[in-house]
């Protein structure tokens, strides 16, 4: 059953609102995925606060123009394309789709709208493989803590060695007396 003009208008409004609200939008070619696979993907994305929507390429293009991204390149909206809208974590959609695509070869990253610009397929793959914000914070804290921990260990061993030497001297004097 064909989509009416009113339904297209509603879909377009929804796409524009989501693109404005989203921290990032990841486009993926889902051709060849089974219904079960798509449901599984949507479930995984929803758990991370990401909404996956399928629409016509022309509607994605119009929505991108309306939100200030300009016309999307053909490589981004080639084939049957869906968009994952990350509302909370900028990296969530890219990393989840990338991980899902590793297991299911029918899903392919196509590009992204990220930080006010359109990313190519290669840039989107780099984005998808980057560590999450929490991982980066953890690594930074480790890097800050490591030198202090090492310095503490050196000082502690020096003091402990001094105390052991004093104990040994006290024991020798106790035996001699």
HELIX and SHEET records of a PDB file:
HELIX    1   1 UNK A    5  UNK A   21  1                                  17    
HELIX    2   2 UNK A   35  UNK A   47  1                                  13    
HELIX    3   3 UNK A   57  UNK A   66  1                                  10    
HELIX    4   4 UNK A   92  UNK A  103  1                                  12    
HELIX    5   5 UNK A  121  UNK A  129  1                                   9    
HELIX    6   6 UNK A  133  UNK A  176  1                                  44    
SHEET    1   A 5 UNK A  50  UNK A  54  0                                        
SHEET    2   A 5 UNK A  81  UNK A  86 -1                                        
SHEET    3   A 5 UNK A  24  UNK A  29 -1                                        
SHEET    4   A 5 UNK A 108  UNK A 114 -1                                        
SHEET    5   A 5 UNK A 117  UNK A 119 -1                                        
END                                                                             
